[in-house]
């Protein structure tokens, strides 16, 4: 029987991809419950956004595919750069300096695996 991958994504998250990637490394390959605990106690803004995506993927697996919540595991989790918002920062002598507000696309894939 082939493994069914359940995915969820958060497009346009207002956090830079580099900051989100540091949090993703903490939960990659872990069980769903373990990942949720790690993200819940992480104080970064990126962790809150990633937790939302993980919970959404969990809901997709349980409600749409009737999978067992206790057997779910994060198979893939990655981030890519989203649209950059161009903003201006006041500069010296009355001119403006350009600044980029970076956004991210966060993707999560879950599979149903055995208990460790």
N, C-alpha and C positions, 0 to 999 in steps of 0.2 A: 504494500500500500504506500502510495507516495505521500510525502508530507505536505500538508496544506499550510501555506504561509498566509498569515493575516497581517495586513498592513494598515498603517495610519500615518497621516502626514499633517504637518503644521506649516503652511505656506506664509511667508512674510512675517516671521517672528521677529520682534524688535530686539534682537540681540546679535552681536557679531558672530560670524561662523567660528572664529578662532576661540572665543570665550565659550561657545556652546560645545566645541570639540573636546575641551578639557573635561567637561562634565560627562560627556558621552563615554569617554574612556573608562569611567568608574563603573558603568553598568553593562558594558558590552559583554555578551555571552552569559550573563547571570540569569537566574530564575526570576520570574516576574515579581514575586513577593519580595525577594531580596533587593531587587532594583528599586521597587517602590519605597522601601524603607530607606535606602541610601539617598534617594532623591528627596524624600520628605524632610530629612534632617540636614540637607545641604542648604546653605543660606543664600546661594547665588540666584540671581534673576533667571539665568539659563536653566537651572535645575527645576524651577517652578514650571517653565514652559515645556521642558522635556517630560516632566511628570504628567502634564495634561495629555501629551501625545501617547504616553505609555498607557494611561487610563483609558483613552479612546480606543487604542488597539485591543485592550483587554475587553472592553464592552463589545467591540466588533466580534471578537472570538467567542465570547460567551453567548451573546444574544443572537448573532446571525449564523454562527457555525456550530453552536451547541457543544463547545469544547469545555473540558474540565479546567477550571481556573487554577487549580493547584499544580497542574502539569505543564503550564505554559512557561516558555523560556524565550528570552530575547535572542533571536538568531542573527538579525542584522539591525544596526542602528547607525545612521550617518547623518551628516549635515552638509548642505551645500549653500553657496552664497545666493542670496536673493537680490532683489532690486535695491540699488543704493539710492538713498534720498540725498539730494544735494542741498546743503544748507550753508549759510554764511555766518562767519564768526567775526565780530568787530576786531579790526586790527589797528595798528599804530597809525597816528596822523590821519585818522578819519577814513581809512579805506577798509575794505572787507576782505577777509581771507576765506577761501572755500573750505568746506568741511563735508565729509561724507558720513551719513548715518547708515551704517551697514545693517542689512536684514538677512535672515537665514530661512532656509527651508529645512525642516527637521523631519526625518523619515524613520519609522520603526516597523520592523517585521517580527512577528511572533510565530513560533512553531510549538506544537504539542509534543513534548518529550517526556521520557520516564523520569522518575524521582532520582535524585543523586544519592 
